[in-house]
């Protein structure tokens, strides 16, 4: 069985603010401005300077790479607790990607000026960000290794395992419903393969009786069997 915490899923439990001392967390919260987002609403846009950094309070957002042909490729999904746009502030650059609300969402903004004021006042903040950035690099390297050492079936299964563990809703019959509106195109883009390849592997998992899609939602019928398929 793999070490699930070390594998790079589409969803992360990352929350560097929660690791800070209480007094620092309190100052950050006092600087936050709350913003409500509707599904499909853009929070940050590629090529724009960030107004600050954000933390997700409720709902889910998607980080996408804008392609020349107009497509938007899914990179990852932000969940409650996750923070975003800190690296653009620290590097003093424009955003490389676009962030869009996947569901109704609520985020909290810390402005650019407040970020730097807190950053300079509390050494715990740059230390926490350094750890986050290092973990992100490790995740990128782990993803590269996984794509060369694991079969696509395992990668598809792991994505669904990650979704079930982080945002799945258990049902009385033992199944797990994933209510995020994700398509096979999203999964293919995230894994860097074709939709046809993902469709083939999803079909295989469906034939095994571990996965299905009903009424627009993915449903995991046998979580234990799905985890075993990751190897």
C-alpha positions in Angstrom: 0.0 0.0 0.0 1.4 3.4 -1.0 2.2 6.2 1.4 -0.9 8.3 0.6 0.5 11.5 2.2 3.5 11.5 -0.2 1.5 11.1 -3.4 0.5 14.3 -5.4 -3.2 14.3 -5.6 -5.5 16.8 -7.3 -6.6 18.0 -3.8 -4.3 18.9 -1.0 -4.7 19.4 2.8 -2.0 22.2 2.8 -2.8 25.0 5.2 0.4 26.8 6.3 -1.5 29.4 8.3 -2.8 26.7 10.7 0.8 25.9 11.6 1.6 29.4 12.8 1.5 30.5 16.5 -2.0 31.6 17.6 -1.0 35.3 17.9 0.3 35.3 14.3 -2.8 33.5 13.0 -5.0 36.1 14.8 -3.2 39.0 13.1 -3.6 37.4 9.7 -7.3 36.8 10.3 -7.7 40.5 11.4 -6.3 41.6 8.0 -8.5 39.4 5.9 -11.4 40.6 3.7 -14.0 38.0 2.8 -15.2 37.6 -0.8 -18.0 35.4 -2.1 -17.7 33.7 -5.5 -20.3 32.0 -7.7 -19.4 28.9 -9.8 -17.4 29.9 -12.8 -16.4 33.3 -11.3 -12.7 34.2 -11.9 -10.7 35.0 -8.7 -7.2 35.5 -10.2 -6.3 35.8 -13.9 -3.2 34.7 -15.7 -1.0 37.7 -16.5 -2.4 39.9 -13.8 -0.6 41.3 -10.7 -2.0 39.7 -7.5 -3.8 42.0 -5.2 -2.7 39.8 -2.3 -3.0 36.2 -1.3 -6.1 34.2 -0.5 -7.2 31.4 1.8 -10.3 29.3 0.9 -12.9 29.4 3.7 -15.6 27.4 2.0 -16.2 25.7 -1.4 -13.7 24.7 -4.1 -11.7 26.5 -6.7 -9.8 25.2 -9.7 -6.3 26.4 -10.8 -6.0 26.1 -14.6 -3.4 26.8 -17.3 -4.7 28.9 -20.2 -3.8 27.4 -23.6 -3.3 29.2 -26.9 -6.3 27.3 -28.4 -8.6 28.7 -25.6 -8.7 25.5 -23.5 -8.1 25.6 -19.8 -6.1 22.7 -18.4 -6.8 21.6 -14.8 -3.7 21.8 -12.6 -5.2 21.3 -9.1 -8.2 22.1 -7.0 -8.1 24.3 -3.9 -10.2 23.2 -0.9 -11.1 24.9 2.4 -7.9 25.8 4.3 -5.7 26.0 1.2 -3.9 29.3 0.4 -3.0 30.6 -3.0 -1.0 33.4 -4.8 1.7 33.8 -2.1 4.4 32.7 -4.6 3.5 35.5 -7.0 3.8 38.1 -4.2 7.1 36.7 -3.0 8.5 36.6 -6.6 7.0 40.0 -7.5 5.5 38.7 -10.7 2.2 38.3 -12.5 0.1 35.2 -12.1 1.0 32.3 -14.4 -2.4 30.6 -14.1 -6.1 31.4 -13.6 -8.1 30.5 -10.5 -11.9 29.9 -11.0 -14.6 29.0 -8.5 -15.6 25.4 -9.1 -18.6 25.6 -6.7 -20.1 28.4 -4.6 -17.0 29.5 -2.7 -15.9 32.0 0.0 -12.3 33.2 0.2 -10.4 35.5 2.5 -8.0 38.1 1.0 -4.9 39.5 2.7 -3.9 42.5 0.6 -0.4 42.9 -0.8 0.5 45.6 1.7 -0.8 43.7 4.7 1.0 40.6 3.5 4.4 42.3 3.5 3.7 44.1 6.8 3.0 40.7 8.5 5.8 38.9 6.6 8.4 41.3 7.9 7.0 41.4 11.4 6.7 37.7 12.0 9.7 35.4 10.9 7.4 32.4 11.3 5.6 33.5 8.1 8.6 33.3 5.7 9.6 30.0 7.4 6.1 28.5 6.9 6.1 29.7 3.3 9.5 28.2 2.7 8.2 24.9 3.9 5.2 25.1 1.7 7.2 26.0 -1.4 9.6 23.1 -0.7 6.7 20.7 -0.4 5.3 21.9 -3.7 8.6 21.2 -5.4 8.6 17.7 -3.8 5.1 17.2 -5.1 6.1 18.2 -8.7 9.0 15.8 -8.6 6.8 13.0 -7.1 4.3 13.5 -9.9 7.0 13.3 -12.6 8.2 10.1 -11.0 4.7 8.6 -10.7 3.9 9.3 -14.4 7.0 7.3 -15.4 6.7 4.4 -13.0 3.0 3.8 -12.6 0.4 2.6 -15.1 -2.3 5.0 -16.1 -4.9 2.8 -14.4 -3.1 3.4 -11.1 -2.9 7.1 -11.6 -6.6 7.4 -12.4 -7.5 5.3 -9.4 -5.3 7.4 -7.2 -7.0 10.7 -8.4 -10.4 9.2 -7.4 -9.0 7.9 -4.1 -7.7 11.4 -3.3 -11.1 13.0 -4.2 -12.9 10.5 -2.1 -10.7 11.1 0.9 -10.7 14.9 0.8 -14.2 15.8 -0.4 -16.2 12.6 -0.7 -19.7 12.2 0.9 -20.3 8.7 2.3 -23.7 7.2 1.5 -25.7 4.7 3.6 -24.9 1.9 1.1 -21.2 2.3 1.7 -20.5 4.2 -1.6 -18.8 7.6 -1.7 -20.2 10.5 -3.8 -17.8 13.1 -5.3 -20.0 16.2 -5.8 -17.3 18.3 -7.6 -18.2 18.8 -11.3 -15.2 17.1 -12.8 -15.2 15.7 -16.3 -13.0 13.1 -18.0 -11.4 15.9 -19.9 -10.4 17.5 -16.5 -8.9 14.2 -15.4 -7.0 13.8 -18.7 -5.6 17.3 -18.6 -4.6 16.9 -15.0 -2.7 13.7 -15.8 -1.3 14.9 -19.1 -2.9 12.2 -21.2 -5.7 12.1 -23.8 -9.4 11.9 -22.9 -9.6 8.6 -24.7 -6.9 7.1 -22.5 -8.8 8.2 -19.4 -12.1 7.0 -20.8 -10.5 3.6 -21.3 -9.2 3.4 -17.7 -12.5 4.7 -16.2 -14.3 2.1 -18.2 -12.1 -0.6 -16.8 -12.7 0.6 -13.2 -16.4 0.7 -14.0 -16.3 -3.0 -15.2 -14.6 -3.9 -12.0 -17.6 -2.5 -10.1 -15.6 0.1 -8.1 -16.6 3.3 -9.9 -19.6 4.8 -11.8 -21.1 8.1 -12.7 -24.8 8.8 -11.9 -26.7 12.1 -12.3 -23.5 14.0 -13.1 -21.6 12.8 -10.0 -18.8 10.3 -9.7 -19.6 7.6 -7.2 -17.1 5.2 -5.7 -18.8 1.9 -5.1 -15.9 0.0 -3.4 -13.3 2.3 -1.9 -11.1 -0.5 -0.6 -10.9 -2.2 -4.0 -10.1 1.2 -5.6 -7.3 1.8 -3.2 -5.9 -1.7 -3.9 -5.8 -1.0 -7.6 -3.2 1.8 -6.9 -0.8 -0.9 -5.8 
